[in-house]
Every structure is written in structure tokens, then in C-alpha cells.
């Protein structure tokens, strides 16, 4: 956790993508997004 700021931005982006996926009901594609 050296670059905590970068991590925070990344988490924010992941969280936003996660919520939009849940909204569209495409949660099954989420793990693939994490690997990119």
C-alpha cells in the first residue's frame, strides 16, 4: 500500500464498474474485468 492514492482511484473505478454491472444484471462478467 505504498501508492495509496492510486489504489483509492483504482478501487473507485472498480466500484463504479461493479455497481453499473449489478444495475444491468451482468455481475457474472465482473471477475473478468478484475483480471484486466
Secondary structure, DSSP 8 states (H G I E B T S, - for coil): ---HHHHHHHHHHHHHHHHHHHHHT-GGGHHHHHH-
